[in-house]
Amino acid sequence: MVLKKKDRTIQTFFPGSHIKFQLDNGQWLEGPIIKIINDSIFIEQQKEQGYLTIWGTPAYQLLNLGVLKFHFQEIVALPYKEKHVSIIDNGIFFQAVGGAYIFLNIANSIIQHDPFFAAQNLTNVAVAAGVFLVGKVLQWSHPSQITIGKKYQLQIIHLTDNK
């Protein structure tokens, strides 16, 4: 199975490789690929479970939840593998700072009985709204997942044995 961007192969998947994907119902699954037959993919669904040891230290174990079969067209998204996305790159930081400043400005205006629509106050709120909008633009331009559709396609490559 290959992930293509237009005609260029971005990533290949084969039995034994690990895959994480989103189904058309919104659920994210991950695990190793067991086999790919015709238009179906079989994965061993896995989950990392955290627990505390008898000494109170955290530990993790990998739970195998069983083999699941999916048609490859049920996969609607894959996470980005090629680039690291931080809270600054994806705009969350700017949105949080801008939104928090606007909220605190409104709260302070109410508590101190200051006019919210004063000239200096509106300038500060406009700057905070601009910071929030920069965060929204960054969020839009740095998506965290590859959406299968016009730009990206998943295809099954059928290999034949010519003997």
N, C-alpha and C positions, 0 to 999 in steps of 0.2 A: 504494500500500500504506500502511496506517495502523496505528499502534500505539495501542490504546485501553486506558484504565483504566476498567472498567465501561462507561459510555456516553460518556465524555469522551475526545476525541482528544488524545493526548499528543505524538505526532510523526508527521509524514508523510514518506513516501519516494517518490521518483519518478525516472525515468531522468535521470541526471546527478548525482544526489545521492550522497554518500558514506555507506556503511553499514558497521558492524562488528557481527558477530553470532556466536553460538555455535551449532554444529550439534548434532544429537542424539547424535553420537558424541563430543562434548566438544571438538572442534576449533574454534578461533576463526578467523574469516576477516574480511577487510575489503577494501574497494575501492569504486570508483564503480559505481553501478547502470547497466548498459547498456540493459536493457529489462525490462519486466514484461509477460508474456503469460499470460492465463488465470490459473492458480494457480502460475506459475513465475516466478522472479526470476533474471536473468542478471547476474552481476557480473564485472568485470575484476579478478581477484585481483592484489593488489599487495603488495610487501614492501619495506621500507626496509633497504638493505644498507649497513653501515658499512665503511669501508676507510681506509687511511692514504695520504696523498699522498706524492709523492717528497720532500717537505720534512718528513715525519713528522707532519703535522697531520691530525686526523681529518676525514673528509668522508663524505657520505652520497649515495647515489643510489637512485632509486625503480625497482624492477624490476617489470615487468608479467609476470605468470606465466600469463596466458591467461584466456579467458572460461569461467566455470563456471556451470552451471544447477542451481538448487535449487528444490524444491517449498517453498512458504512454510511448510508445516507441519513441515519439517525444522529450522526455526529455533526454538531453545528458550530463548535468552536474548539480551539486548542490554545494553550497558553503560549506566549512568546518565549522562545528559547534563546534567541540570538542577542538580546540586549537586556541589561539590568534596568529595572524601572524603580526609582526611589520615590519617596513622598514628595520631593521637590519636583522631580521630572513629571510626575503624573498630576500635579496641581493640587493635591490634597492640602499641603502646607499653606499655600496661598489662599485657598478657599477658607480654611479654618481661621487664619489670621484676619482676613477681611471680614468674614462673618462675625467673628468674636468682637472685633472693634465696633462694628455697626450695632451689635446687640448691647454691648457695654455703653455705647454712646446714648442709645435710646433709654437704657435703664438709668443712667446718670441724669439725663434730662428730666425724667419723671421724678426721680428721688429728690433732686435739688431744685425742682420747679423752674428750670431754665428753659427758655424757648428752643425747641428743637430746630426750628427753621431760621435760626440766626445765621448771618452770613458766614462767620468763621466755622460754625458747627456744620453747615452744609458743605463747606469745602472739605472738611475732615471726612465726612461721610462719603463724599464723592471720591476721594482718594481711596478709602477703604473699599468702596464698590468697584473701583478700577482694579485693585489688588485681587478682589474676588473674581472678577471677570478674566484676569490674566490666568488665574488658577483653572477656570473653566476651559479656556483656550488650550492650556497645557494638557488638561484631562482629555480633551477632544483629539489633540494631536499626538498623544502618547497612549494609545489603547493598551490594555494589559492582556488582550487575547486576540487571536486570529479568528475572524468570523468567516466561516465557509460560505461562499456565495459567488458573486461575480468576479472578484479579484483573486480569491483563493479557492482551490478545488482539491478534494480528496479523490484519488482514483485507485482502483485495484488493478494491479499489473498481473495479468495471467501468464504464468510461465509454463511452457509446454516442454515435454521431454521428447526430443527428436532422436529416437534410436532406431 
